[in-house]
């Protein structure tokens, strides 16, 4: 049986028009989980049973306060760290609305239908 994280990586690769790089073909930091076209994003995929409530709340707050012409995002800053090291989080749907749709393969749906394996 395929591990859930492998299936998530494959789905993300498919939705972004990229290709999943098998673990056997990479070492940590060598290449990303998903390889897109040469000038495309570099994607490291992480899957969890549940995202932290504080993060989902922050994303909801950003979305609620954004006007139509604004991209709602959350900027995560670690105390004492340089601001250029902050992490930016944005919902995929908001990213696609702002920058255009990512390629979605035929037959792909939006559901992650196997939560029990997470």
N, C-alpha and C positions, 0 to 999 in steps of 0.2 A: 504494500500500500504506500502511496506517495505521501510524504510528509506535507502537512498543511502549509508550512513556510515555503516549500518548493512550489506548490500550486499558486500561492500568493505571488511569488516572484514571476512565475510564468504569466499569470493574469496581468500583472503590472506591465511586464514587457510587451505583451500583446496589445494592451490598451495604449501604450506609448509608441507603438510602431518599432519596438526594439526587439532584442533577443536576450533571453536569460543565459547567463554564463554559469555553467555547472560548477559546483564547488571543486570538482576534480581539475578544472581548468584555471584555477586561480588560487592565490594565497592572500592572506589578509592584507588589504591595502593595495594589492596588485592591480586588480580591475574591479569594476563595480558589479553588483548583482545583475544589473540590467545594462546592456550596451545598446545605446541608440545610435542613430546616424552620427557621422563624425562631428557635426556641429550641434548635436542635440545635447540634452541634459545627461549628466552622470547620476545614476540612480542607485542608492543604497536602500534596500527595502527592509523595513522592520514591521513585523506583524505581532499584535498583542491581543489577548482575549478582550481587553477593554482599555481604551485610552483613559488617561487620568481625567477625572471630573473637572479639575481646575483648568486643564487645557481646553476641554470642550466648552466650558463656561467662557473662557477668554475668547475663543473663536466666535461664540454666539454674541458676546458683547461687541466685538469688532464688527461683525456682520450687522448687528442692530444699529450701530452708529454710523455706518458707511452710507454715503449717498450713492446713487446709481453710477456715477462716474469715478467711484473710488474702490480700490481693491482692499477688502478687509483682510488684515493679517495680524498675527501675534508675533511680537519680537521678544524672545527669551534672553534675558541677560543674567549672567552669573556675577554676583557681587565680587568686586575686586578684579574682574576680568576686563580685558579691553573690549570696547564696544564693537570693534570689527570682528570679534569672535562670537557675537550674538547669533542666535538661531532664529530663522524666520519660518513661521508655520502659516500655511494658507490651505483652505479647503480645495481639493482638486476641482470641484465644480466652479468655485470662484476663480481659480487660475484659468480654467478653460474659458469662462465668460470674459475674462480680461484679455487673455492672450490668444484666444481661439481654441477650438477643439483639438484635443490630442487625437491621433488616429485611433479608431476603435475597430477591431477586427469584426468581420461579419459573424453574427451569432453570439457575440459577447453581450452579457447582461451585466447589470450593476450589482448583482447579489453575490455575497460571499456565503454560499449555502452550506458550508460545512464547519460550523462553529465548534462542534464537539471535538474536532481534532486540534483546535488551537491550544 
